[in-house]
């Protein structure tokens, strides 16, 4: 009968250390694998790559359009700083309910600069007039998502009645989301604003002709730009609008 002897103390210690090191290595590899999985699948995409949202307020004036950016035929061109906007705000569109005013973003107290243009009539129809404002989009917000949600809650609204010596005619406003503009922004949204005049007099007795405006929001590098094209046809003027917006977006992106 052969008697088995127990391992020597130094052999036992070596075996214990080997097991401990193996467990530590496995734990480290597990942590690295978990970390890499978390990096590969973030819970929320990064909204502001190369964000400019930390720039001083005054620097946002550099992102506004200049007179040369617009087509010929402008009657006026006005640039307003944040302080001037608070002193002479654009009048609201008196909608019912009030929260459905589609031009409200251009009167936000957070707006850091604005350009307003108007055009003279050329030919059968006048060129669109533009109001363009810029502000910063905080890292924890998504203005396009919020505007899209608001648009779904306000598809239409009533406006103050139009009156003449013979009758009072009701007016209404309808909003419609347009295809996303191809302007190179990180995120963007566009919608039409159509104001119509209704009454018993029919189409030949219109106090106010149908008005169509287009509002576009473009966000690039944390800078939000709102553009209201007044008296602008959604399809007919789309190419001109998108060319101008693309130029402004590229100016921000290359800053």
C-alpha positions, 0 to 999 in steps of 0.5 A: 500500500502506497501512502499519499503525502499531502502537498508541501506548503509552498505548493499549496500557496502557489496554487491558491495564488494562481486561482486568485489571479485567474479570478481577478483576470476574469473580473477585469475582462468582464468589466472591460467587456461591460464597459465596451458594450455600454459605449457601443450602445448609448441610451441616447444619441449625442445631439450636439457634435462639436457643440457651439452652445457654450459660445457667448451670447454676442457671438450668435450674431455672427450666424445671422444672414447678411443682406447679400444672402437674400434675393434682389428686390428687398425693400428693407433689411433689419438686424436686431440684437437680443436687447433690441428684440426685447425692446421691439418684439414682433407682434404675435399672430392672434390665434384661438387658442393662443398656444397655437401661434406658429410664429411664437418661437421668433418671440422667445426670450432666449432668442439671441439675434434676428434679421427681418426683411421685406420685399417689394412686389415684382411681376405678378407676385411679390418675393417672400419676406423673411424673419430669421432668428438664432438661439442656443439649444441646451444639451438636454433639449431637442427643439425639433422633437418638441416642435414636432410634438407641438405641431401635432397638437395644433393642426388648426386654429381660429383667427380674428374675424375680417369685416367690411361694410357688408359682412363679417367673415371668419378666418382660420389657420391650418398648419401642415408638416412639410418634408424635411428640408435638405439643408445639411443640418443635424436636425430640421423640421419645416411646416406651412402656415395657411390662412384662409378667409371664409364667408357666405360671399364665396371666392369672389368676395374675399376680404383677405386673400389666402396667405401661405407662410413657411416656418423652418427650424434647423439645428446644427452644432447646438445652434438653433435657427428659425426661419419664417418665409412670409408669403412663400409657396411651399413647393414653388419657393422651396428651392430658393429657401433651401439654398439660402438655409443650406448656406447659413447652415454651412456657415455655422458648421464651418465656424 
